[in-house]
């Protein structure tokens, strides 16, 4: 799977299964038109590539590409962490141990970052991998 398709597929899953369902404004990679809402939750979704490697030998070889979807959730400062943790769980469950469109999602983890300016930040890291076969 080429990188453009991989990134778009991961982002699309996040958009349709989380951002649209939760009505969560989201900044995606290299989107210069996004403006975060004031005093409301929002997210930033970033797809990071890992180092590809050869996973099998033989007449049909498998090359594996790992990666990570990092979702940064921001909620207004001073309102507690409940809404942020609810959104974090929504993200985590969508990417927990499923295979969709050839992408295997592993076990996500939640990392509360804390206060950043006037917002509370919680990061969710969702590891994934995809295989390409060459004959």
ABEGO torsion letter per residue (X at the ends): XBAAAAAAAAAAAAAAAAAAAAGBBBBBBGBAABBBBBGBBBBBBBBBBBBBBBABBEABBBBBBBBBBBBBBBBBBGAEAAAAAAAAAAAAAAABGBBBGGBBBBBBBBBBAEBBEABBBBBBBBBBBBBBBBX
